[in-house]
Amino acid sequence: MVDSLVSTAAAGAAAGLGVAMPLGAVGVLLLQEGGRGLRQGAAAATAVALVDFVYAAVAVLVGPRLVGLIGGGEAWVRAVAAAVLAAIAVRGLLSLRGGGAPGAPAAARAARAAGRSFARFALLTLVNPTTALYFTALTAARGAAAAGATVAVVFAVAVFAASLVWQQLLAAAGAFAGTRLTVRTRRVTYALGYGLVLCFAVRLAWPAG
């Protein structure tokens, strides 16, 4: 039993890194959020990892039924996710027109900013159908569906821990870079980042094939 739980935890950690490490739209935005301040970046990173935890737990417990639930409306989910990403990218690009670059909020507003970052990144991860389908396909391939609450908890907690470590590293990297770049350089990197997010939105709306 212990060996089984250890292997489940290892599989969960690998799955968490597998979904977290490829740098997609959320990863790019997380780097930028870290550039606004480590506290905001840490809150955003925690939100992403928490949603990964929820999707992993649901995938283990529900299994193939989740595919049917999402599959029927996947086009609509993709459209909503693409619209959210596009809105964030356009808003971000427009905010750079003044010649400045986003910076860390004043200390008095740091807590509110962190709360908004948490909510925004939780929503971004929730509306991403790829995350849910990834965990469902993975657990189905392992035969982990309906394996019991203990296995689901161990797997999901391992996913959360691995994802949280990676997301926090991204946020910290963004914060580290943000304090060392000039305003002009930060503006250029933010513009490139938002442009990349816009490309992700288009790709999500019109997937290949």
C-alpha positions in Angstrom: 0.0 0.0 0.0 2.8 2.4 0.9 4.7 1.6 -2.3 1.5 2.2 -4.3 1.0 5.6 -2.6 4.7 6.5 -3.2 4.4 5.6 -6.9 1.2 7.6 -7.1 2.9 10.6 -5.5 5.8 10.4 -8.0 3.3 10.1 -10.9 1.4 13.1 -9.5 4.6 15.2 -9.2 5.6 14.3 -12.8 2.1 15.2 -14.0 2.3 18.5 -12.2 5.6 19.4 -13.8 4.4 18.1 -17.1 1.5 20.5 -17.2 3.4 23.4 -15.6 6.7 23.5 -17.3 5.7 24.1 -21.0 5.7 27.9 -21.2 2.2 28.9 -22.4 0.1 32.0 -22.0 -0.3 31.6 -18.3 3.4 31.1 -17.8 4.2 34.3 -19.8 1.6 36.3 -17.8 3.0 34.8 -14.6 6.5 36.1 -15.4 5.0 39.5 -16.0 3.0 39.4 -12.8 6.2 38.6 -10.9 7.7 41.7 -12.5 5.1 43.8 -10.8 6.0 42.5 -7.4 6.9 39.2 -5.8 3.8 39.3 -3.6 1.5 39.5 -6.6 3.5 36.9 -8.5 3.4 34.5 -5.5 -0.4 34.9 -5.2 -0.9 34.3 -8.9 1.4 31.2 -8.8 -0.5 29.8 -5.9 -3.8 30.2 -7.8 -2.5 28.3 -10.9 -1.2 25.4 -8.7 -4.5 25.3 -6.8 -6.6 25.0 -9.9 -4.2 22.3 -11.2 -4.9 20.5 -7.9 -8.6 20.7 -8.4 -8.5 19.4 -12.0 -6.2 16.6 -11.0 -8.4 15.4 -8.2 -11.5 15.6 -10.3 -9.8 13.7 -13.1 -8.8 10.8 -10.8 -12.2 10.6 -9.2 -14.4 11.1 -12.3 -12.1 9.9 -15.0 -13.6 9.5 -18.6 -16.8 11.1 -17.6 -14.9 14.4 -17.5 -13.9 14.0 -21.1 -17.6 13.6 -22.1 -18.5 16.7 -20.0 -15.8 18.9 -21.5 -15.8 17.4 -24.9 -19.3 18.3 -25.8 -18.7 22.0 -25.1 -14.9 22.2 -25.8 -15.3 24.6 -28.7 -17.2 27.0 -26.5 -14.7 26.6 -23.6 -11.9 27.3 -26.0 -13.7 30.4 -27.4 -14.2 31.8 -23.9 -10.6 31.1 -22.9 -9.3 32.7 -26.1 -11.5 35.7 -25.6 -10.2 36.1 -22.0 -6.6 35.8 -23.1 -7.1 38.2 -26.0 -8.7 40.8 -23.7 -5.8 40.6 -21.3 -3.3 40.9 -24.1 -5.0 43.9 -25.8 -5.5 45.7 -22.5 -1.9 45.1 -21.6 -0.6 46.4 -24.9 -2.9 49.5 -24.7 -1.6 50.2 -21.1 2.0 50.5 -22.6 1.1 53.3 -24.9 2.1 56.0 -22.4 5.7 55.0 -22.6 5.9 53.5 -19.1 5.9 49.9 -17.8 3.8 48.3 -15.1 5.5 48.4 -11.7 4.9 47.1 -8.2 2.0 48.7 -6.4 2.5 50.8 -3.3 2.7 48.9 0.0 -0.8 50.0 1.0 -2.3 48.5 -2.1 -0.1 45.3 -2.2 -2.6 43.1 -0.4 -5.5 44.1 -2.7 -3.3 43.7 -5.7 -2.2 40.2 -4.6 -5.9 39.2 -4.1 -6.8 40.4 -7.6 -3.8 38.5 -9.0 -5.0 35.3 -7.3 -8.5 35.7 -8.7 -7.4 36.6 -12.2 -5.0 33.7 -12.5 -7.4 31.2 -11.0 -9.9 32.2 -13.6 -7.4 32.0 -16.4 -6.4 28.4 -15.4 -10.0 27.3 -14.8 -11.1 28.3 -18.4 -8.2 26.5 -20.0 -9.7 23.2 -21.3 -6.2 21.8 -22.0 -5.4 21.4 -18.3 -8.5 19.4 -17.6 -8.1 17.2 -20.6 -4.4 16.7 -19.9 -5.1 15.3 -16.4 -8.1 13.2 -17.6 -6.1 11.6 -20.4 -3.2 11.0 -18.1 -5.2 9.3 -15.3 -7.2 7.3 -17.8 -3.9 6.0 -19.3 -2.7 5.0 -15.8 -5.9 3.3 -14.9 -6.3 5.6 -11.9 -9.9 6.5 -12.4 -12.2 5.4 -9.6 -9.1 4.2 -7.7 -10.4 5.7 -4.4 -10.3 8.9 -2.4 -6.8 8.2 -0.9 -5.2 7.7 -4.3 -7.0 10.8 -5.6 -5.8 12.9 -2.7 -2.2 11.7 -2.9 -2.0 12.2 -6.7 -3.6 15.7 -6.5 -1.5 16.9 -3.6 1.7 15.8 -5.5 0.4 17.6 -8.6 -0.2 20.7 -6.5 3.3 20.6 -4.8 5.2 20.2 -8.1 3.1 22.8 -9.9 3.4 25.2 -7.0 7.2 25.0 -6.9 7.5 25.6 -10.7 5.0 28.5 -10.7 6.7 30.1 -7.8 10.0 29.9 -9.6 8.5 31.6 -12.6 7.1 34.4 -10.4 10.4 34.8 -8.6 12.3 34.9 -11.9 9.9 37.7 -13.1 10.4 39.6 -9.9 14.2 39.2 -10.1 14.3 40.4 -13.7 11.8 43.2 -13.0 14.1 44.9 -10.5 17.1 44.8 -12.8 15.7 46.0 -16.1 15.4 49.6 -17.2 11.9 51.0 -17.8 12.5 50.9 -21.5 13.6 47.3 -21.5 10.7 46.3 -19.3 8.3 48.0 -21.6 9.7 46.0 -24.6 9.6 42.7 -22.7 6.0 43.4 -21.6 5.0 44.2 -25.2 6.6 41.0 -26.5 4.9 39.0 -23.7 1.5 40.4 -24.4 2.0 39.8 -28.1 2.8 36.2 -27.4 -0.3 35.9 -25.3 -2.3 37.2 -28.2 -0.8 34.6 -30.4 -1.8 31.9 -27.8 -5.3 33.2 -27.9 -5.6 32.9 -31.7 -4.1 29.4 -31.6 -6.6 28.4 -28.9 -9.5 29.8 -30.8 -8.5 28.1 -34.0 -6.5 25.0 -33.2 -4.6 23.2 -35.9 -6.7 20.6 -37.7 
